[in-house]
Amino acid sequence: MKEYKYIFFDLDGTVTDPGMGITNSVMYALKGFGIEETDRTKLYRFIGPPLADSFQEFYGFTREEARRGIDLYREYYRDRGIFENRVYNGMEEMLGTLKQRGKTLVLATSKPEPFAREILEHFHLASYFAYAAGATMDETRVKKEEVIAYAMESCGITDPGQVLMVGDRRHDIEGARANGVDSLGVLYGYGSREELEQAGACYLAEKVEDILKIVK
């Protein structure tokens, strides 16, 4: 097993469980289009991928409608949804152990960077991360491969072989591969084993603590 110096973490579904806040925000946005969605589980598909892609794929929105959907989503999310969230059990201890092992931890999320940094601060996790890379508010940087590339550039990382991306959805795995980076799929989040295996995850972890068995 390879030794990695930099461990990149996705946020939603990997470090925190944002299910309530994200689905409430999507419900709020859909109401703005006259759509009443009562099955919260259908909206778990929104956790991970860029919002614009999800609105277009799952509800047939045009690009302009998706942009309006994002604006409505953020109306709810920035005040309430952002904190309808919880840290996965054992996460802080696992991050602390990785730091003690000399790993450099970096957040790489498709969530807008200001929101991601606010969440880390709110849950007292910011000190574990050397850098927090996220999407831009105007969606010019939103796809996971773009965020990973930005994180590597921001941290001065020139050797992708030193990086391991940890995430729960195929976008994390595919974004890592696009940058020549290995990936670890976590099964406690919102992606299935089948999704992560098909995307080509190098490793899989059933539980938070299992990450420590892979990242030595």
Beta strands, then each sheet from edge to edge (+ up, - down):
strand 1: 6-9
strand 2: 16-17
strand 3: 86-87
strand 4: 104-112
strand 5: 131-135
strand 6: 163-167
strand 7: 182-186
strand 8: 203-205
sheet 1: 5+ 4+ 1+ 6+ 7+ 8+
sheet 2: 2+ 3-
end
